[in-house]
């Protein structure tokens, strides 16, 4: 049952336009246009913020082919990383809720409503979309990536005392006022354990929702490597164990 205690919702529980979507983009010309069209096809979306992180391919041209008043594009002159893009996107977000969306096709925007339903119902402050809970279809790919994800999630849980199944997921949704209240420092992929540790420290109500996942191979453009795994480990220790602000 949808809560009606939300000023952005109509008397009948309409949630049209209550969600800001933040999309960091670096060299995703093959997928960004389709991602944008899928995102903008969701009635719940009221704002789409694309951070073109100094792409050197045709991403800018692909983005320009999408014309919608809800779309805002910020182009950086120098590549600064996913964490930096998210910090900028959070600052620019204006809707009641926000969610992070990758610029590839690994995550499905049609699942936005089910992801933020605990937020709408007032049960949660933050929702993680988990690739590893029993849910939609999941493409079978790299065993060692799964091991790495599980290990990083386990270590994060140890220092935060959470019981997440997928700390590294892209789909993190939350109340926008909460996102704006957290000062994020990491500029690259270390943003995932940093934000998790800082959310846990402030005792926000965190839910998980099962999502589908269509992972891609390195040949298809996957960018994360073992080096990012070591960076995540560093951030787990820094923000979780040492509790750096």
C-alpha positions in Angstrom: 0.0 0.0 0.0 1.5 3.3 -1.0 1.8 6.0 1.7 0.0 9.3 1.0 2.0 11.2 3.6 4.2 12.6 0.9 3.7 16.1 -0.4 4.9 15.1 -3.9 2.2 12.5 -4.2 -1.4 13.1 -5.1 -4.3 12.1 -2.9 -4.5 8.7 -4.6 -0.9 7.8 -4.0 0.5 8.8 -7.4 4.3 8.7 -7.4 4.9 10.2 -10.8 8.0 12.2 -10.9 9.3 11.7 -7.4 12.7 10.2 -8.4 16.0 11.8 -9.4 18.3 9.5 -11.3 22.0 10.1 -11.3 24.0 8.6 -14.2 27.8 8.9 -14.3 29.0 8.3 -17.9 32.5 7.7 -19.1 32.9 6.3 -22.6 29.5 4.6 -22.9 28.5 5.7 -26.4 27.2 2.2 -27.3 24.7 2.1 -24.4 24.0 5.6 -22.9 21.3 6.6 -25.4 19.3 3.4 -24.8 19.8 3.7 -21.0 18.5 7.3 -21.1 15.4 6.3 -23.1 14.7 3.4 -20.7 15.1 5.6 -17.7 12.9 8.4 -19.1 10.3 5.9 -19.9 9.6 5.4 -16.2 6.8 7.7 -15.0 8.3 7.7 -11.5 11.3 9.6 -12.9 11.1 13.4 -12.5 14.8 14.3 -13.0 17.7 12.6 -14.8 21.2 14.0 -14.1 24.0 12.8 -16.5 27.6 13.5 -15.5 29.6 13.1 -18.7 33.0 12.4 -17.1 35.2 13.7 -19.9 34.3 10.9 -22.2 36.6 10.6 -25.2 34.3 8.6 -27.4 30.9 9.6 -28.9 29.0 9.6 -25.6 28.2 13.4 -25.8 26.7 12.9 -29.3 24.6 9.9 -28.1 23.4 11.9 -25.1 22.4 14.9 -27.3 20.1 12.7 -29.3 17.8 12.4 -26.3 15.5 15.4 -25.9 13.5 15.6 -22.6 12.9 18.4 -20.2 13.7 16.1 -17.3 17.2 15.6 -18.6 20.2 17.6 -17.2 23.7 17.0 -18.6 26.9 18.2 -16.9 30.1 17.7 -18.9 33.4 17.6 -17.1 36.6 18.7 -18.9 38.8 16.2 -16.9 37.9 12.7 -15.9 37.4 12.7 -12.1 35.8 9.3 -11.4 32.4 7.8 -10.4 32.5 9.1 -6.8 33.1 12.7 -8.0 30.2 12.3 -10.5 27.9 11.0 -7.8 28.7 13.9 -5.4 27.9 16.4 -8.2 24.7 14.5 -9.0 23.5 14.4 -5.4 24.1 18.2 -5.2 22.0 18.7 -8.3 19.1 16.4 -7.2 15.8 18.0 -6.5 13.3 15.2 -6.1 12.3 13.5 -2.9 14.1 10.3 -3.7 17.2 9.5 -5.7 18.8 6.4 -7.3 22.2 5.7 -8.9 22.1 4.3 -12.5 25.1 3.0 -14.4 25.4 4.2 -18.1 25.6 0.6 -19.4 22.7 -1.9 -19.7 23.6 -4.1 -16.7 20.8 -2.7 -14.5 17.1 -2.5 -15.5 15.3 0.9 -14.9 11.9 -0.8 -15.1 12.6 -2.0 -11.5 12.7 1.5 -10.0 9.3 1.3 -8.4 9.9 -2.0 -6.7 13.3 -0.7 -5.4 12.0 2.5 -3.9 8.7 1.0 -2.6 10.1 0.7 0.9 11.0 4.4 0.7 7.5 5.4 -0.5 5.9 3.3 2.3 8.0 5.0 4.9 9.6 1.7 6.0 13.2 2.6 4.8 15.5 5.5 4.5 17.8 3.7 2.1 17.3 0.8 -0.3 20.0 -1.4 -2.0 19.1 -3.4 -5.0 20.7 -6.8 -4.5 22.0 -8.9 -7.4 22.4 -11.9 -5.2 19.0 -12.2 -3.5 16.5 -14.5 -5.2 14.8 -12.3 -7.8 14.9 -11.7 -11.5 17.3 -13.3 -14.0 21.0 -12.8 -13.5 23.6 -13.3 -16.3 26.2 -15.9 -15.3 29.7 -14.4 -15.7 32.9 -14.3 -13.7 33.3 -16.6 -10.7 36.2 -14.6 -9.2 34.2 -11.4 -9.5 31.4 -13.0 -7.5 34.0 -14.1 -4.9 35.4 -10.6 -4.8 32.0 -9.1 -4.3 31.1 -11.5 -1.6 34.4 -10.9 0.2 34.1 -7.1 0.1 30.5 -7.3 1.2 31.4 -9.6 4.1 34.3 -7.3 5.3 32.0 -4.3 5.0 29.4 -6.1 7.1 32.0 -6.9 9.7 32.9 -3.3 10.3 29.4 -1.8 9.8 27.4 -4.6 11.6 25.0 -4.7 8.6 23.9 -7.9 6.9 23.9 -6.7 3.3 24.1 -9.3 0.5 25.5 -6.9 -2.1 27.4 -3.8 -0.8 28.9 -3.1 -4.3 25.6 -2.9 -6.1 25.0 0.2 -8.4 21.4 0.5 -7.4 21.5 2.5 -4.2 18.3 4.5 -3.6 17.6 6.8 -0.7 15.8 9.9 0.5 17.5 12.9 -1.2 17.8 14.8 2.0 19.8 11.9 3.5 22.2 11.8 0.5 22.8 15.5 0.7 23.6 15.3 4.4 26.5 12.9 3.9 29.8 14.3 2.9 31.5 12.0 0.4 35.2 12.1 -0.2 36.1 9.2 -2.6 36.4 10.2 -6.2 36.3 6.7 -7.8 34.8 3.3 -7.1 35.7 3.5 -3.4 32.4 5.5 -3.1 30.5 2.3 -2.6 32.0 1.2 0.8 32.3 4.8 1.9 28.7 5.6 1.5 27.7 2.3 3.0 29.9 2.9 6.1 28.6 6.4 6.6 24.9 5.3 6.2 25.4 2.6 8.7 27.2 4.9 11.2 24.1 7.1 11.3 21.7 4.3 11.9 19.5 4.8 8.9 17.0 2.1 8.1 18.4 0.2 5.2 16.4 -2.4 3.1 17.4 -4.7 0.3 15.3 -5.5 -2.7 16.1 -8.3 -5.2 16.9 -7.1 -8.7 17.8 -8.7 -12.1 21.3 -8.2 -13.4 22.6 -8.4 -17.0 26.4 -8.1 -16.4 28.7 -7.5 -19.3 32.2 -8.8 -20.2 35.4 -6.8 -20.5 35.0 -7.1 -24.3 31.6 -5.5 -23.9 33.0 -2.6 -22.0 33.2 -3.6 -18.3 35.7 -1.3 -16.6 36.1 -2.4 -12.9 39.3 -4.4 -12.2 41.1 -6.0 -9.3 42.7 -2.6 -8.5 39.3 -1.3 -7.7 38.8 -4.2 -5.3 41.9 -3.2 -3.4 40.6 0.4 -3.3 37.3 -0.8 -1.9 39.2 -2.8 0.7 41.1 0.4 1.7 37.8 2.3 2.0 36.2 -0.4 4.1 39.0 -0.1 6.6 39.2 3.7 6.4 35.5 4.6 6.7 34.2 1.4 8.4 36.9 0.3 10.9 38.7 3.7 11.4 35.4 5.6 11.1 37.0 8.5 9.1 34.5 11.2 8.3 
